[in-house]
């Protein structure tokens, strides 16, 4: 079809990574400006949603200011309800049409792009790995180390979608422990986690992902805890 519809995340680092990749392969700086415009807008809106910034105008006025559907290579935005306390309205990415080497792509924002691929609403899409793991990757004792490991665990009965490649922006989270809990010379690796029992403090948004990556056996005897008031995660 023309343009080719591509499912992308509505916000956050996964969307920025997609826009950066598209801008990198573009022939001119129009796509760079598009990527910067979307990223800057969504970072500003995130700051408003989290209460770090006060906006002069309401969400509908800001939305009208951001979106210009008639302009080429111009992004469109939309409103959605955020899950935070009070269910604030958050402005997120909706769509943009871009030209790449004679092919037109229509980037369509989806809250869960992978689900759109599973149901064949889109033929192409970008997404972050956590949703893939939560949706279709089996949780087994052994951890995951490569994309091939991820695809091997996807049951073809569930979906024919496979992970093709990464966007090169993988975030490695450092595992840290209290010195009082560690024996001298102990390495914080998978073997340590497999034998460890006790509290484990991690950002709540990653709890299900950590379960999927480590496997349930490694989490026997482990209790997820929140940081104390004077501690960081």
C-alpha positions in Angstrom: 0.0 0.0 0.0 1.0 3.6 -0.4 2.0 4.8 2.1 3.2 1.7 3.9 1.7 1.7 7.5 4.3 1.0 10.2 3.3 0.5 13.8 5.5 2.5 16.3 5.3 3.3 20.0 3.5 6.4 21.1 6.2 7.8 23.3 9.4 7.3 25.1 12.8 6.1 24.2 11.5 3.3 21.9 9.8 5.9 19.7 12.9 8.2 19.7 15.1 5.3 18.6 12.8 4.6 15.6 12.8 8.3 14.6 16.6 8.4 14.9 17.0 5.3 12.7 14.7 6.8 10.0 16.5 10.2 10.1 19.8 8.4 9.8 18.9 6.8 6.5 17.1 9.8 5.1 18.5 11.9 2.2 18.1 15.3 3.8 17.7 17.1 7.2 13.9 17.2 7.1 13.7 13.8 8.9 16.2 15.1 11.5 14.0 18.0 12.2 11.0 15.7 12.4 12.8 13.5 14.9 13.9 16.5 17.0 10.4 18.0 16.9 8.6 14.9 18.1 11.2 14.0 20.8 11.3 17.5 22.2 7.5 17.8 22.3 7.1 14.5 24.0 9.8 15.2 26.6 8.1 18.5 27.4 4.7 16.8 27.7 6.2 14.1 29.9 7.6 16.8 32.2 4.1 18.3 32.4 2.5 15.0 33.2 4.9 14.2 36.0 4.4 17.7 37.5 7.9 19.0 36.9 6.8 21.7 34.5 3.7 24.0 34.5 2.1 24.7 31.1 0.7 28.0 30.2 -2.0 26.5 28.0 -4.3 23.6 28.4 -3.8 20.2 26.6 -6.2 21.0 23.8 -4.5 24.3 23.0 -1.1 22.6 23.0 -2.4 19.8 20.9 -3.7 22.3 18.2 -0.3 24.0 18.3 1.7 20.8 17.8 -0.3 19.2 15.0 -0.4 20.4 11.4 -1.8 17.6 9.3 -1.7 19.5 6.0 2.1 20.1 6.1 4.4 17.5 4.6 6.6 15.6 7.1 4.7 17.1 9.9 3.8 15.0 12.9 0.3 14.6 14.4 -0.3 14.1 18.1 -3.2 12.9 20.2 -4.4 12.7 23.8 -4.5 9.6 25.9 -5.2 9.0 29.6 -2.0 8.3 31.6 -2.0 5.6 34.2 -0.6 7.8 37.0 -2.7 9.0 39.9 -5.5 11.2 38.8 -5.4 9.7 35.2 -3.9 12.9 33.7 -4.3 13.5 30.0 -1.1 13.1 28.1 -0.2 14.2 24.6 1.5 11.4 22.7 2.6 10.7 19.1 -0.2 9.8 16.7 1.1 9.7 13.1 3.6 11.1 10.5 4.2 10.3 6.8 7.8 10.3 5.7 9.5 9.8 2.3 12.5 7.3 2.2 14.2 6.6 -1.1 11.0 6.6 -3.1 9.0 4.8 -0.5 6.5 6.6 1.7 6.0 5.3 5.2 3.2 6.3 7.5 4.3 5.9 11.1 1.2 5.1 13.2 1.4 5.4 17.0 0.1 2.4 18.9 0.2 1.9 22.7 1.1 -1.7 22.1 2.7 -2.1 18.6 3.5 -5.7 19.0 -0.1 -6.6 19.6 -1.0 -4.8 16.4 1.5 -7.1 14.6 0.2 -10.2 16.2 -3.3 -9.4 15.0 -2.0 -8.5 11.5 -3.3 -5.0 11.7 0.1 -4.0 10.5 2.7 -5.8 8.4 5.7 -3.9 9.8 6.4 -2.4 13.2 8.9 -1.3 15.8 8.6 -2.1 19.5 10.6 -2.5 22.7 11.5 -6.0 23.9 9.6 -5.9 27.2 6.2 -6.2 25.6 7.4 -9.1 23.4 8.6 -10.9 26.6 5.4 -10.3 28.5 3.2 -11.3 25.6 4.6 -14.4 24.0 8.0 -15.5 25.2 7.9 -18.4 27.6 9.4 -18.0 31.0 11.9 -20.7 31.6 14.8 -21.4 34.1 17.5 -20.2 31.8 18.0 -16.5 31.0 17.9 -14.9 27.6 21.1 -13.6 25.9 20.4 -13.1 22.2 17.6 -12.3 19.8 17.7 -15.9 18.6 17.0 -17.0 22.2 13.9 -14.8 22.2 12.6 -16.1 18.8 13.2 -19.7 19.9 10.8 -19.3 22.7 8.0 -17.8 20.7 5.4 -20.4 20.1 4.2 -20.3 16.4 0.7 -21.1 17.7 0.7 -17.7 19.4 2.0 -15.6 16.6 4.1 -15.7 13.4 5.8 -12.4 14.4 9.6 -12.7 15.1 12.1 -10.2 16.4 14.3 -9.2 13.4 16.9 -6.8 14.8 17.6 -4.3 17.5 17.8 -0.5 17.2 21.2 -0.4 18.9 20.0 1.5 22.0 19.8 -1.4 24.4 20.0 -0.3 28.0 22.0 -2.5 30.3 20.9 -2.2 33.9 23.6 -2.6 36.5 23.0 -5.1 39.3 24.1 -3.6 42.7 24.3 -5.2 46.1 25.0 -4.1 49.7 28.7 -4.9 50.6 27.4 -6.4 53.8 25.4 -9.0 51.8 28.4 -10.2 49.7 31.3 -12.5 50.4 34.7 -11.2 49.5 35.4 -11.7 45.8 31.7 -12.5 44.9 30.6 -11.6 41.4 27.1 -10.2 40.8 26.2 -12.6 38.0 23.5 -15.1 37.1 25.0 -17.7 39.4 24.8 -15.3 42.3 21.2 -14.6 41.5 20.3 -18.3 41.2 21.6 -19.0 44.7 20.5 -15.7 46.3 17.6 -15.5 48.7 16.3 -12.3 50.3 15.1 -8.8 49.3 15.6 -7.4 45.8 14.9 -3.8 45.0 14.1 -2.8 41.5 12.1 -0.2 39.7 8.4 -1.5 39.8 7.9 -0.9 36.0 10.6 -3.6 35.3 9.4 -6.3 37.7 7.6 -8.4 35.0 10.5 -8.0 32.6 13.1 -9.1 35.2 10.9 -12.2 35.9 10.9 -13.0 32.2 14.6 -12.5 31.7 15.8 -14.4 34.7 13.3 -17.2 34.8 11.1 -18.1 37.8 13.7 -20.6 39.3 16.2 -17.8 39.9 13.5 -15.9 41.8 12.7 -18.6 44.4 13.2 -17.1 47.8 13.6 -13.6 46.4 11.2 -10.8 47.5 10.7 -7.6 45.5 10.9 -4.7 47.9 10.6 -0.9 47.5 13.4 1.5 48.6 13.2 3.2 52.0 12.2 6.8 52.0 15.8 8.0 52.1 17.1 5.5 49.5 17.1 5.5 45.7 16.1 2.5 43.7 
